[in-house]
Amino acid sequence: MKLVIISGRSGSGKSSALHALEDEGYYCVDNIPVSILDQLPVTLTRTHSKAPAMAVSIDVRNVPGAMESFPNVLAQLRSQGIDCKVIFLDANINSLLMRYSATRRKHPLTNEQYSLAEAIECEKLLLGPVQSQADLRIDTSPLSVHQIRERVRKECADCSESGQKISLLFQSFGFKHGIPIDADFVFDVRCLPNPFWVESLRGHSGLEKPVQDFLSGDPDVMAMLDDIAGFVETWLPRFESGQRTYMTIAVGCTGGQHRSVYLTEMLGKRFPDLPNTIQVRHRELGSA
């Protein structure tokens, strides 16, 4: 079993890091008490036939004195054969002060005795036992939320046993029924030859061979297919690195029966390396 432990000062990006791993297929637990950390993997192995990759976050909200026991708990986990990776996130005090000012959240250590700056410094001391065990330390001061997520995702890419890439939905539709409100990109294919005007094809859809043969024989149709597929192939890695987990590509013709259906089907077959993350839907055919 593989376990990623994320810790660090409040405001350094722990929640963003944990969400990134959750999107990658990790079983995630936020703010777990150190005292039960070594029990959680055992519980999971009892309830799962194959223990999932797991990520937890540990912060200063633990009970007093819990952090001092972290090195021993970590050693116990590793003695059980659990592959542990400890990631410690931190940022300089100016960055942390600015983040708290922007979000207006309350630091867990602030009270009548501690100002925000004092609480941030005190937290660093309390987390010392965890930081000393870190396999990786990341200074998030210059990083955006998306950059933090991407850095953690890349560092833990080899740990996930069920990580998913972006999920693509190719959806056909008819413009006369309105554009899908959840579409990220809309391609208008009404400029292509329309099988509706061929009497023998009017009653068929883009899922049927007569229409497919008609459209596949037209060079403009194939050029449109190549252009849309090329756009997706070119920009998909950038969207994945930007932490997008879902994307809907909508292809529309007039009625959503012929041209858009055929092209959507063909697009779904252009990405054989993503068999588990491709969906094809035809809104006007009742399969949306």
Secondary structure, 3 states (H helix, E strand, C coil): CEEEEEEECCCCCHHHHHHHHHHCCCEEECCCCHHHCCCHHHHHHHHCCCCCCEEEEECCCCCCCCHHHHHHHHHHHHHCCCEEEEEEEECCHHHHHHHHHHHCCCCCCCCCCCCHHHHHHHHHHHCHHHHCCCCEEEECCCCCHHHHHHHHHHHCCCCCCCCCCCEEEEEEEEHHHCCCCCCCEEEECCCCCCHHHCCCCCCCCCCCHHHHHHHHCCHHHHHHHHHHHHHHHHHHHHHHHCCCCEEEEEEEECCCCCHHHHHHHHHHCCCCCCCCCEEEEEHHHCCC
